[in-house]
Amino acid sequence: MPTGLQVVGWVSPLWHATEIGRQFTYGINMSGPTMLMHFGYLSILFAIGAYFGAKKITSRLAS
């Protein structure tokens, strides 16, 4: 993959979820801090999405 597109892949939640999946299914050795980084990144994205989703649903129900 070209270097410019690798950065896009690293920011993608799909890459983080795939790395976690590889750890659990294939037993690939991953350090604890790396695993926490993947879970943390996905948790932050989830929290941001939940916040804006709840805000949008609330505004639609109020109008």
Secondary structure, DSSP 8 states (H G I E B T S, - for coil): --HHHHHHHHHSHHHHHHHHHHHHHH-----HHHHHHHHHHHHHHHHHHHHHHHHHHHHHHH-
